[in-house]
Amino acid sequence: MEDARIVDLYWERSELAISETQIKYGKMLLSLSSSLTGDRSDAEECVNDTYLAAWNSMPEERPSLLGAFLAKITRRLSIDRFRFTHAEKRGSGTLTEELTECVPDTTSGVEREFENGMLKEALDNFLCSLDTVSRALFVQRYFWSYPLREIAKKNGMSETAVKVALFRLRARLKSVLEKEELL
């Protein structure tokens, strides 16, 4: 079923929207969540929470790319779940910790919303400044959470080359965020 029709089903409040979403995007969302949480049952719960969040918050400006809209929700829920379940296990070298020195941990409330908007704009500008391969590596690792081996295979590179490229990209991002006084 086409994305536009599925979105229409959400707006019609038809339960068919959830089942069609699951058929079309369930595997992708489960894979994304599993790679972030590291736990199948947590991932399944995050995906189910994604369906509920989509049901409750389908934007008036209907998303043309439903998969990206759902992936954004799943990613946020999965990272929150990972942080909750690993709250006392710091320094374990997880994917979400790779960017900790590059992405600031903002405060709460209005200040957080303001800083998050500025951070989003800086990140968008950073990604636009990258060449196609670098942008693909960055997004595959830090949005889709692909393992290094899979990124290397998809891009015809060695794992070492991917690690080095990602290290350099994180350093460039840190430099950009420091220049923007966001870090």
N, C-alpha and C positions, 0 to 999 in steps of 0.2 A: 504494500500500500504506500502511496506517495506521502511524503512528510506533510504537505498542506492538508491532506484529508485527515491524517492522524491529529493534527493540531485542531482541525474543525471538530473532531470527536471530543477533544478535551473541552472545547468551548461549549459543545452541546451537552457536556456532563455525561457522556456515554461511557460506560465501563469498558466498552470495546476499545477505547483509547489505550487503556493500560495493556490489554492483551496484544494489541497490534504493536505497541511500543516494545513490549517484551519480545515479540517475534522478530521485529526488525533490528532492535538494538541491544537486546538482552545479553548476548555473548560478548559484544564489544564492551559494554558497561561492566560486566562481571570481570572481564580480563583487566580492564583499567583499575577497578577497585581492588582486585586481588594483588596486582602489582604494587599498590600503595599500602594496603593493610597487611599483606603477607599472611592473611588468614581467610580461608574460604567462607566460613560462616559469617565473619564480619563483612566480607565483601558482598555476600548475598543480602545481608541486612541493609547495607548501604545502597545497593541497587533497588531494593524494595522501597527504601526511604526516598530514593530519587524519583520513583514513580509517584509517590505521594506528594513530593515537593512540586513536581511538574503539574500534578492535578490541582494543587492549591495556588500555584503561582504562574500559570501560563500567561506570559505578558500580552498586553493588548496589541503591541506591535508584534504580530505573530512571527516566530522565528522561521526563517526560510531554511535554515540548516538545523533541523531538530536534533540530529545526532550531536552536534557541537554544543547545543543548549543543554542536552542531557549529560554530556560528558563533563561540562563545567560543574553541574550540580553534583554528579557522582564524585568528581575529583575533590571538591570541597568537603563533602561528607566523609569520604574515605580518609583524607588527611586529618580531619577532626577526630575520626574514630581511632586512627593510628596514634595520634597524640594522646588521646584519652587512655588507651590501653597500654601505652608505653611511657606514661608520665614519669615514672621513676627510673627508667632505663635510658640515661643520657649517654651520649658519646658512642653510640653503637655503630656509627658510620652509615646510617640509612640514607636512602635517596633524598628524603626531605631535609636531611641535615647537610647535604652537599651545598645547598644554597644559603645556609644560615649566615655565613660571613658576608654574603652579597646582598641579602634582603633584610631590611631592618624589621625588628619586632616592634611595632608601634604600640602606643598606649591605647586606652579605651575611649569610647564615646565619640564626640564630635571631632576631636583632634585625630582620632584613628581614621574616621571616614575621609577627612581632608587629606591626610597623608596617604591613605590607600589610593585615592584618586590621582594624586601626584605620582605615586609609585607606578600605577598602571600606565599613565602617560609616558613616564620615563622608560618603562619596559617596552611599551609599544614602539617608541622611537628607537630604542636599542635594537629590537628585532628587525625593524625596517632598514636599519643601517647595515645589517649583516648580508653577506652573499647567500645565495640559495642553499648551498651545502651546510654552511654554519647554522643558518636558521633552522634547517631540517634537523640537524643534530640536537640543537638546543630544545626544540619543541618535542622531538621524539623522546628525549631524556626527561625533561622537566615538566612537560604537560602530560604526555602519554605514558611516561614512566617505563619506557622500554628498557629491558636489560642491555648492558653494553654489548653483549654478544649479538643480540638481534639488531642493534643499531649498526654495528660493524658490517653485518651481513647485508642489511638493506642498502648501505651506502658504499659497498665494495671497499671497505677499509679494514685494517687490523684493529683489534680491541685496543691495543696500545695507542694507535693513532687517534682513536675516538677519545680515549682518556685524556690524551694531551690536548686535543682540540677543545674538549669540554673544560679542562682546567684553564686554558687560555681565554675561553669565552666567559667563564666565571670571573676571571681577573679583569677582563674588559668591562663586564657589567658592574663590578665593584667600583672600578674607576669612574664610570659614568654616574653611578649613584652618589659617589663621593663629590664629584664635580657639581651635581645637582643639589648637594647638601641634604640628601635623603638617607645618608648612612653616617 
